[in-house]
Amino acid sequence: MKSSNLLVLLLLFFFGGTLHAQTVDEQKKQIASVKKSNLYIYGEATAETEQDARDLAEEILNYEINKWAASQKKLKGTANFVLNNRQELYTTMSLPRGNMFRSFMYVKKSDIQKGDNATIISKEVNAPVADVNTPVAATSQVEEISTVQTTFPAVAVELAALTQYTDVAAKIMDYKKSGKIKTYDYYAKLDNPALYYLAMYNKDGVVEAILSPGKPRKNVKTGQEDTTNNYPGCGAIGFIINE
């Protein structure tokens, strides 16, 4: 290979790598800026493939949108939302994280409005709810809540009486502030789902059930044994009650 051609290849490799590094650095700066701003809602995830990272980031973003909407007076009690500027709906950035992929997705809060008679965009939530029969490491806590339970805490009963996602999410946040709920989070972020009550909600923002912790789970409203398998396509919020 001629020395001139080799020099061209080396220059292309060097500047190509430099441009890539600059792009990643710019993305990181933009991500940091979005996180610091109060104007946006974002979802972030890391996975083995770029597509998995994007899918999970979008699910988390949808969850965060619904959680934020539950705290907004003008959106409270609304099952459906529509977002303006659909072309710029979800701004997505993908970048490497070691040997994995990181995806960051965000949207402006000002673009979220009621969408009773509009195309629904933000309610397509399908949280990765695990099969309830998946083996869970035995702990004293799990054994304790696995016993037959005929009554449930007032907090669980009150939540089971609500039907809209926004109402349940708002109530959970209120209970967290008052100390009645110890912690809550999106299902994918739960360290040990067996310890959590689960609020199962569908893509239309309707809460279909509140399931108790432990194995087997029970439906708080009916008192009968129930499983996440009975709610395909549903998302879930997990929460622990201070009893």
NORURNOR-V814755 format. One record per residue. N is the residue number from 0. RES is the residue in three letters. BURIAL is # if it has 24 or more other ideal C-beta (glycine too) atoms within 12 Angstrom, else .. D_CENTER is the distance of its C-alpha to the mean C-alpha in Angstrom with 2 decimals. Layout:
# NORURNOR-V814755
n;res;burial;d_center
N;RES;BURIAL;D_CENTER
N;RES;BURIAL;D_CENTER
This chain:
# NORURNOR-V814755
n;res;burial;d_center
0;MET;.;53.61
1;LYS;.;55.15
2;SER;.;54.27
3;SER;.;53.30
4;ASN;.;50.74
5;LEU;.;49.36
6;LEU;.;49.04
7;VAL;.;47.12
8;LEU;.;44.65
9;LEU;.;44.21
10;LEU;.;43.65
11;LEU;.;41.08
12;PHE;.;39.23
13;PHE;.;39.43
14;PHE;.;38.37
15;GLY;.;35.67
16;GLY;.;34.13
17;THR;.;34.63
18;LEU;.;32.94
19;HIS;.;29.91
20;ALA;.;29.74
21;GLN;.;30.11
22;THR;.;27.27
23;VAL;.;24.85
24;ASP;.;26.16
25;GLU;.;25.77
26;GLN;#;22.13
27;LYS;.;21.52
28;LYS;.;23.42
29;GLN;.;21.50
30;ILE;#;18.12
31;ALA;.;19.74
32;SER;.;21.10
33;VAL;#;17.88
34;LYS;.;16.30
35;LYS;.;19.53
36;SER;.;19.76
37;ASN;.;18.71
38;LEU;.;18.85
39;TYR;#;15.54
40;ILE;#;11.77
41;TYR;#;10.16
42;GLY;#;7.57
43;GLU;#;9.38
44;ALA;#;9.89
45;THR;#;13.20
46;ALA;#;14.61
47;GLU;.;18.14
48;THR;.;18.34
49;GLU;.;17.57
50;GLN;.;16.27
51;ASP;.;13.83
52;ALA;#;12.55
53;ARG;#;12.37
54;ASP;#;10.67
55;LEU;#;7.78
56;ALA;#;7.79
57;GLU;#;7.99
58;GLU;#;5.16
59;ILE;#;2.97
60;LEU;#;6.13
61;ASN;#;6.44
62;TYR;#;4.20
63;GLU;#;6.23
64;ILE;#;9.10
65;ASN;#;9.36
66;LYS;#;9.30
67;TRP;#;11.86
68;ALA;#;13.79
69;ALA;#;14.32
70;SER;#;16.27
71;GLN;#;18.36
72;LYS;.;21.63
73;LYS;.;22.16
74;LEU;#;18.88
75;LYS;#;18.80
76;GLY;#;19.41
77;THR;#;18.69
78;ALA;#;16.93
79;ASN;#;17.06
80;PHE;#;16.46
81;VAL;#;18.15
82;LEU;#;17.94
83;ASN;.;21.23
84;ASN;.;22.35
85;ARG;.;20.74
86;GLN;.;22.43
87;GLU;.;20.59
88;LEU;#;17.41
89;TYR;#;14.92
90;THR;#;16.77
91;THR;#;15.88
92;MET;#;17.50
93;SER;#;17.95
94;LEU;#;20.04
95;PRO;.;21.26
96;ARG;.;20.35
97;GLY;.;23.25
98;ASN;.;23.44
99;MET;.;19.77
100;PHE;#;17.82
101;ARG;#;15.51
102;SER;#;13.64
103;PHE;#;12.90
104;MET;#;12.03
105;TYR;#;12.84
106;VAL;#;14.49
107;LYS;.;17.11
108;LYS;#;16.60
109;SER;.;20.11
110;ASP;#;19.22
111;ILE;#;17.16
112;GLN;#;19.63
113;LYS;#;20.32
114;GLY;#;20.77
115;ASP;.;22.71
116;ASN;.;25.04
117;ALA;.;23.26
118;THR;.;21.30
119;ILE;#;17.74
120;ILE;#;15.34
121;SER;#;12.00
122;LYS;#;11.66
123;GLU;#;11.51
124;VAL;#;8.30
125;ASN;#;8.98
126;ALA;#;6.79
127;PRO;#;9.28
128;VAL;#;11.10
129;ALA;.;14.15
130;ASP;.;17.68
131;VAL;#;18.92
132;ASN;.;22.16
133;THR;.;20.88
134;PRO;.;23.10
135;VAL;#;21.80
136;ALA;.;23.92
137;ALA;.;26.22
138;THR;.;26.19
139;SER;.;28.20
140;GLN;.;25.17
141;VAL;.;24.14
142;GLU;.;27.80
143;GLU;.;28.17
144;ILE;#;25.45
145;SER;.;26.59
146;THR;.;29.76
147;VAL;.;30.47
148;GLN;#;29.09
149;THR;.;30.84
150;THR;.;29.44
151;PHE;#;26.11
152;PRO;#;25.49
153;ALA;.;25.94
154;VAL;#;22.41
155;ALA;#;21.07
156;VAL;.;23.83
157;GLU;#;23.14
158;LEU;#;19.45
159;ALA;#;20.66
160;ALA;.;23.03
161;LEU;#;20.42
162;THR;#;19.32
163;GLN;#;17.08
164;TYR;#;13.35
165;THR;#;14.26
166;ASP;#;17.03
167;VAL;#;15.21
168;ALA;#;12.50
169;ALA;#;15.55
170;LYS;#;17.56
171;ILE;#;15.21
172;MET;#;15.28
173;ASP;.;19.03
174;TYR;#;19.54
175;LYS;#;17.84
176;LYS;.;20.29
177;SER;.;23.17
178;GLY;.;22.57
179;LYS;#;22.22
180;ILE;#;18.71
181;LYS;.;18.56
182;THR;#;14.87
183;TYR;#;11.44
184;ASP;#;7.85
185;TYR;#;4.61
186;TYR;#;6.86
187;ALA;#;6.65
188;LYS;#;7.67
189;LEU;#;10.41
190;ASP;.;13.78
191;ASN;.;15.69
192;PRO;#;14.08
193;ALA;#;17.71
194;LEU;#;18.11
195;TYR;#;15.50
196;TYR;#;15.96
197;LEU;#;13.40
198;ALA;#;12.96
199;MET;#;12.84
200;TYR;#;12.28
201;ASN;#;13.41
202;LYS;#;13.03
203;ASP;#;15.65
204;GLY;#;13.86
205;VAL;#;16.21
206;VAL;#;15.55
207;GLU;#;17.64
208;ALA;#;17.98
209;ILE;#;17.45
210;LEU;#;18.15
211;SER;#;19.92
212;PRO;#;19.38
213;GLY;#;21.82
214;LYS;#;23.66
215;PRO;#;24.41
216;ARG;#;21.79
217;LYS;#;23.29
218;ASN;#;22.39
219;VAL;#;22.91
220;LYS;#;24.52
221;THR;.;26.89
222;GLY;.;27.42
223;GLN;.;27.48
224;GLU;.;25.87
225;ASP;#;22.66
226;THR;#;20.12
227;THR;#;16.67
228;ASN;.;18.87
229;ASN;.;20.15
230;TYR;#;16.97
231;PRO;.;16.49
232;GLY;.;13.88
233;CYS;#;11.97
234;GLY;#;8.44
235;ALA;#;8.61
236;ILE;#;8.40
237;GLY;#;10.73
238;PHE;#;13.51
239;ILE;#;16.95
240;ILE;#;19.93
241;ASN;.;22.84
242;GLU;.;25.73
